Amino acid sequence: MTHSLLHTPDGVRDIYNQECARKMELQDRLKRLMEQYGYGAIQTPTFEFFDIFGKEIGTTPSKDLYKFFDREGNTLVLRPDITPSIARAVTKYFSQEDMPIRLWYQGNTFINNSSYQGRLKESTQLGAELIGDDSVDADAEIISLVVNALKAAGLQEFQITIGHADILKILIQEAGFSQDVQEELLDLISNKNFFGVEELVGPLPMAPELKSLFGCLGVLYDNNGQLLDVLKLAEPYPRLWAAVKRLAVLYQVLGYYGADSYVSLELGISSSFHYYTGIIFAAYTFGSGEPIVKGGRYDDLLPFFGKHAPSIGFAVVVDQLMAALSRQKIMLPLPEGCRCIIYTPDRLQEAIAKANDLRGRGEKVVLNVWQEGRTKEDYEAYGKRFGYQEPVFFQ
């Protein structure tokens, strides 16, 4: 029984010592960057009413939520996603604000994935939301913030893939696909099987330019010139043309930030979060099979809570980013460790005086009484295990 109490449930883990210190350092770097961009902090509850993440919102399926009840019988959930919570809070506290609102947040999310997927069920997210601005400039600000966040984390090689949530929706509508064909198409796209998409669409009756547009879904575009042919094909479909044009303009503005070299455009991007309405994106790097950043525009989410405000945001998946940094052997430098003062009982007063002096100057100090039978080498090894500086002895 005692042995079983030492284990955590599937999908969660302990983080301690140097790994935990590095995670804290990473989060501190990201927080400082958010503040440099003028984003203010917000903190929302770890659990909310079920309806905040209900089917109408278009977030995590009910079967993947951790659900429980309060004393009044209301269904509550551990948040699987922080953006709907931000939307609720902004509607409540900034209902009359008609100028842009910039917020950053940090917190843990909980998704009850099947254990065979090998994903953490509890993970830390740190992200930002820009509310009340529907411009391409706002899209570019958020994506440049993502680029600089990943640089601040120590990454040198990463790629942000950007698409538009409307492109796939419009193509499906214009093609008039049956429900079965839609489901098969979305499954192929979610698995990045674009050869399968061409095989599926090829025999179906539709306008030639529409068929060609389906063939563009899996192409990665890394400059505006490459989009010219796509824009020409999209001319008969004004909403589709506008979505592709927005991507082209966005790429140009990202060039002003110096962020375009980290970006590629992909028309076939989709997301499991159905509240996205415009620009959507994900960031990838070596050593992580999952996105390290996810985000997009969600202009229809705040109106669900009662505030009509366009919005865009992102979340850094901190645990995925930490794993990628580790596999790339990128170690964030940590602040200097504690000074460790080892004292014998008769030197206690001197040791405390020294600790008080050092702490008063902003240094971190730990005090340990000398244990009989220990050697200096024991305390030096102890200090290394916990990341302390060379011990100071009062004997």
C-alpha positions in Angstrom: 0.0 0.0 0.0 2.8 2.5 1.0 4.6 1.7 -2.3 1.6 2.4 -4.4 1.2 5.9 -2.8 4.5 6.9 -4.3 3.2 6.7 -7.9 1.3 9.4 -9.8 -1.7 8.6 -12.0 -1.2 7.9 -15.7 -0.6 11.1 -17.6 0.8 13.3 -14.8 4.3 13.6 -13.4 6.5 15.3 -10.8 9.0 17.9 -11.8 11.8 18.7 -9.4 15.4 20.0 -8.9 17.1 21.3 -12.0 14.3 20.4 -14.4 11.8 22.4 -12.3 14.3 25.3 -12.0 14.7 25.4 -15.7 10.9 25.3 -16.3 10.6 28.3 -13.9 13.4 30.1 -15.8 11.7 29.4 -19.1 8.4 30.7 -17.8 10.0 33.8 -16.4 11.7 34.6 -19.7 8.3 34.3 -21.5 6.6 36.4 -18.9 9.1 39.2 -19.3 8.7 39.1 -23.1 4.9 39.4 -22.8 5.3 42.5 -20.6 7.7 44.0 -23.2 4.9 43.8 -25.7 2.5 45.5 -23.3 0.5 42.5 -22.3 -1.0 42.5 -18.7 -1.4 39.4 -16.6 -4.7 37.6 -16.0 -5.4 34.5 -13.9 -8.6 32.4 -14.3 -9.8 29.5 -12.2 -8.5 26.0 -12.7 -12.1 24.7 -12.9 -15.2 26.3 -14.5 -18.8 25.5 -15.2 -19.2 22.8 -17.9 -20.9 25.2 -20.3 -17.7 27.3 -20.7 -16.2 24.3 -22.6 -19.5 22.9 -24.0 -20.0 21.6 -27.5 -21.3 25.0 -28.7 -18.0 26.6 -27.9 -16.1 24.2 -30.2 -13.3 23.2 -27.8 -12.5 19.8 -26.2 -15.0 16.9 -26.6 -16.9 16.1 -23.5 -15.4 12.6 -23.2 -12.0 14.2 -22.8 -13.0 16.5 -19.9 -12.4 15.8 -16.2 -15.9 16.4 -14.8 -17.2 16.6 -11.3 -20.0 18.3 -9.3 -20.3 21.0 -6.7 -22.6 21.0 -3.6 -25.4 22.4 -5.6 -25.2 19.8 -8.3 -23.6 22.0 -11.0 -21.3 20.2 -13.4 -17.8 21.6 -13.2 -14.7 20.7 -15.3 -11.0 21.1 -15.0 -10.1 23.5 -17.8 -8.8 21.7 -20.9 -8.1 25.1 -22.6 -7.6 28.5 -21.2 -8.8 30.7 -24.1 -12.6 30.2 -23.3 -11.9 31.2 -19.7 -10.2 34.4 -20.9 -13.2 35.1 -23.2 -15.6 34.7 -20.3 -13.5 36.9 -18.0 -13.0 39.6 -20.6 -16.7 39.7 -21.2 -17.4 40.1 -17.5 -14.7 42.7 -16.6 -14.2 44.6 -19.9 -17.7 44.5 -21.3 -17.7 48.3 -22.1 -14.1 48.5 -23.4 -14.0 49.2 -27.1 -10.2 49.6 -27.5 -7.7 46.7 -27.8 -7.1 44.6 -24.7 -3.8 42.7 -24.3 -3.5 39.9 -21.8 -1.1 37.1 -21.0 -1.7 34.1 -18.8 -0.1 31.0 -17.3 -1.8 27.9 -16.0 -2.2 24.2 -16.2 -4.7 22.5 -18.5 -6.3 19.0 -18.1 -7.3 16.7 -20.9 -8.3 13.1 -20.2 -6.5 11.5 -23.3 -6.3 7.8 -23.7 -3.1 6.6 -22.1 -1.8 4.9 -25.2 -1.4 8.3 -26.9 1.6 9.0 -24.6 0.6 12.6 -23.9 0.5 14.3 -20.6 -3.0 14.8 -19.2 -1.9 17.8 -17.2 0.3 20.4 -19.0 1.4 23.9 -18.5 0.4 26.6 -21.0 1.6 30.2 -21.2 0.1 32.4 -23.8 -1.3 35.8 -24.9 -4.6 37.1 -26.2 -5.1 40.3 -28.2 -8.8 41.3 -28.0 -10.6 44.0 -29.9 -8.5 44.2 -33.0 -9.5 42.4 -36.3 -6.6 43.7 -38.4 -3.8 41.9 -40.1 -1.5 44.0 -38.0 -2.8 42.2 -34.9 -2.3 38.8 -36.5 1.3 39.8 -37.3 1.9 41.1 -33.7 0.8 37.8 -32.2 2.9 35.7 -34.6 6.0 37.9 -34.1 5.5 37.5 -30.3 5.5 33.7 -30.9 8.8 34.0 -32.9 10.4 36.0 -30.1 9.1 33.7 -27.4 10.7 30.7 -29.0 14.0 32.6 -29.4 13.8 33.7 -25.8 13.4 30.0 -24.9 16.8 29.3 -26.6 15.5 27.7 -29.8 17.4 28.5 -33.0 15.6 26.2 -35.4 11.8 26.2 -35.5 9.0 26.8 -38.0 5.6 28.4 -37.7 3.0 27.1 -40.2 0.2 29.5 -40.8 -3.2 28.9 -42.5 -6.7 30.2 -42.5 -9.7 28.4 -41.0 -12.1 29.6 -43.7 -10.1 28.2 -46.6 -11.1 24.6 -46.1 -14.6 25.4 -45.0 -15.2 27.5 -48.2 -13.7 24.9 -50.5 -16.0 22.2 -49.0 -19.0 24.4 -49.4 -18.2 25.3 -53.0 -17.6 21.7 -53.9 -20.9 20.6 -52.4 -19.5 17.5 -50.8 -21.7 14.9 -49.1 -21.2 14.4 -45.4 -19.3 11.1 -46.0 -16.9 12.8 -48.4 -16.4 15.7 -46.0 -15.5 13.4 -43.2 -13.1 11.4 -45.3 -11.5 14.6 -46.6 -11.0 16.1 -43.1 -9.5 12.8 -41.9 -7.0 12.8 -44.8 -6.1 16.4 -44.1 -5.7 15.9 -40.4 -3.2 13.1 -41.2 -1.4 15.2 -43.7 -2.2 12.7 -46.4 -2.5 15.2 -49.3 -1.9 12.5 -51.9 -5.1 10.9 -50.5 -6.8 14.2 -50.9 -5.9 14.4 -54.6 -7.1 10.8 -55.1 -10.4 11.5 -53.4 -11.1 14.8 -55.2 -9.8 13.8 -58.6 -12.8 11.8 -59.9 -15.4 14.2 -58.4 -17.3 16.6 -60.6 -16.3 20.3 -60.0 -14.9 23.3 -61.7 -11.2 22.8 -62.8 -9.9 25.8 -60.7 -11.7 24.4 -57.6 -10.0 21.0 -58.1 -6.7 22.8 -58.5 -7.3 24.6 -55.3 -7.7 21.3 -53.4 -4.3 20.4 -54.9 -2.8 23.5 -53.2 -3.8 22.5 -49.7 -0.6 20.5 -48.8 1.9 23.0 -50.4 4.1 25.0 -48.1 4.5 28.6 -49.4 7.4 30.7 -48.1 6.9 33.9 -50.1 4.1 36.0 -51.5 5.0 35.4 -55.1 4.1 31.8 -54.7 0.6 32.7 -53.7 -0.1 34.6 -56.9 -1.3 31.5 -58.8 -3.5 30.6 -55.8 -5.1 34.0 -55.8 -5.8 33.7 -59.6 -7.5 30.3 -59.1 -9.5 31.8 -56.2 -10.9 34.8 -58.1 -14.3 33.2 -58.8 -14.8 32.7 -55.0 -14.6 36.1 -53.3 -14.5 34.8 -49.7 -11.8 32.3 -50.5 -9.8 35.0 -52.4 -10.0 37.3 -49.3 -8.7 34.5 -47.0 -5.7 33.8 -49.2 -5.1 37.5 -49.7 -5.0 38.0 -45.9 -2.3 35.4 -45.7 -0.3 37.2 -48.3 -0.6 40.5 -46.6 0.2 38.9 -43.2 3.4 37.5 -44.7 4.4 40.9 -45.8 3.8 42.5 -42.4 5.8 39.7 -40.7 8.7 40.8 -42.9 8.6 44.2 -41.2 9.1 42.3 -37.9 11.9 40.2 -39.3 9.8 37.1 -38.6 9.1 35.9 -42.1 12.1 33.6 -42.2 10.5 31.5 -39.5 7.1 31.2 -41.3 5.5 29.1 -44.0 2.0 29.3 -45.3 -0.2 26.2 -45.7 -3.7 26.4 -47.0 -4.8 23.0 -45.7 -4.2 23.7 -41.9 -7.1 22.6 -39.7 -7.6 22.6 -35.9 -9.6 20.5 -33.4 -10.7 23.8 -31.9 -13.7 24.7 -33.9 -13.9 28.3 -32.5 -11.1 29.4 -34.8 -12.5 31.7 -37.5 -9.5 33.2 -39.4 -5.7 32.9 -39.2 -4.6 29.7 -37.5 -1.0 28.6 -36.8 1.2 26.1 -35.0 4.9 26.1 -34.3 7.2 23.0 -34.5 10.8 22.2 -33.8 13.0 19.1 -33.7 12.5 16.7 -30.8 8.7 17.2 -30.4 6.1 15.3 -32.4 3.5 17.7 -31.2 3.2 21.5 -31.7 5.1 23.6 -29.2 2.8 26.6 -29.8 -0.9 26.6 -31.0 -3.0 29.6 -31.8 -5.4 31.5 -34.1 -8.1 34.0 -34.5 -11.4 33.4 -32.8 -13.7 36.4 -33.7 -16.9 34.5 -32.8 -15.9 33.2 -29.4 -16.5 36.4 -27.2 -19.9 37.0 -28.7 -20.9 33.6 -27.3 -20.4 35.2 -23.8 -22.0 38.5 -24.8 -19.2 40.8 -26.0 -18.7 41.4 -29.7 -14.9 41.7 -30.1 -12.6 40.1 -32.6 -9.7 38.3 -31.0 -6.5 36.3 -31.7 -4.1 34.5 -29.4 -1.7 31.6 -28.8 -0.5 29.2 -26.1 3.0 27.9 -25.6 2.8 24.3 -24.6 5.5 24.6 -22.0 6.1 20.9 -21.3 6.4 20.1 -25.1 8.8 23.0 -25.4 10.9 21.8 -22.4 11.1 18.3 -24.0 12.2 19.8 -27.3 14.9 21.9 -25.6 16.2 18.8 -23.7 16.3 16.7 -26.8 18.2 19.4 -28.7 20.6 19.7 -25.7 19.7 23.3 -25.2 20.0 24.0 -21.5 18.7 27.3 -20.2 21.3 29.0 -17.9 20.0 29.1 -14.4 20.6 31.9 -11.9 23.4 31.2 -9.4 22.3 28.7 -6.8 22.0 29.2 -3.1 24.9 29.7 -0.9 25.1 26.8 1.5 26.3 27.6 5.0 27.3 24.6 7.1 27.8 25.3 10.8 28.5 23.5 14.0 26.1 24.2 17.0 28.6 26.4 18.7 28.9 28.7 15.6 25.1 29.1 15.1 24.9 32.8 15.9 27.7 33.6 13.5 26.1 31.5 10.8 22.8 33.2 11.2 24.4 36.6 11.1 26.2 35.7 7.9 23.0 34.4 6.3 21.1 37.5 7.3 23.8 39.7 5.8 23.8 37.8 2.5 20.0 37.7 2.3 19.9 41.4 2.9 22.0 41.9 -0.2 19.6 39.8 -2.2 21.5 36.5 -2.2 19.9 33.1 -1.6 21.2 31.2 1.4 20.5 27.8 3.0 21.6 26.9 6.5 22.5 23.4 7.6 23.8 22.2 10.9 26.9 19.9 10.7 25.8 16.4 11.3 28.1 14.1 13.3 29.9 11.6 11.0 29.6 13.8 7.9 32.6 15.1 5.9 33.2 18.2 3.9 33.1 16.0 0.8 29.6 14.8 1.8 28.4 18.4 2.0 30.1 19.3 -1.3 28.3 16.4 -3.0 25.0 17.4 -1.4 25.4 20.9 -2.7 26.0 19.6 -6.3 22.8 17.5 -6.1 20.7 20.5 -5.2 22.5 23.1 -7.4 24.0 25.0 -4.4 27.2 27.0 -4.6 30.4 25.8 -2.9 29.5 25.4 0.8 30.8 27.8 3.4 31.8 26.2 6.7 31.5 27.6 10.2 33.3 25.0 12.4 
